[in-house]
Amino acid sequence: MLCAPHQNHSVIKPRTVSWAGHVSCKGNKRGAYRVLVGRPEARRPLGRPGLRWDDNIKMYLQDVGWRGVDWIALAEDRDRWRAVVNALMNIRFR
């Protein structure tokens, strides 16, 4: 039996990518930008390392066929970034 994907997951992806584009255009002096692309300073327990916001954005871009693209440079072009966000909105299953 196949289950439908969680509805909130399809909403979270485009909102996360949209927010990341907004923060990346604001500049690297802001605290939100440092959280977005920075690496955690605290030691982590053994096991698979946790994903950063930056890693999640890269995975979302791969879902819509933008593999290997510098997403921060892409976010500076509003029209192309809006196309990426709209493409993520149209993905139903992941």
C-alpha positions, 0 to 999 in steps of 0.5 A: 500500500502506497502512502501519500507524502506528508502535505507539509513537506511539499510546502516546506521545500519552496518556503525554505528555498525562498527564504534562503534566497532572501537571506543570501541577497541580504549579505554575508554580514548578517547573522542569518546568513552565517547560520545558513552557510556556516559550519557548526563549531560544537563537536557532534556525537559519533555517526552521520553528521547532521545536514546544514541548511546549505546542504538541504538547499543543494539537495532541493535544487537537485530535485528540480534539475539544478545539480552543481549550481552555486545557489547563492549566485543563482539567488541573486538573479530574481527571475531564475530563483523564482523559477526554481521556487516555482518548480519546487512548488510543483513537485508532488512526490519526493 
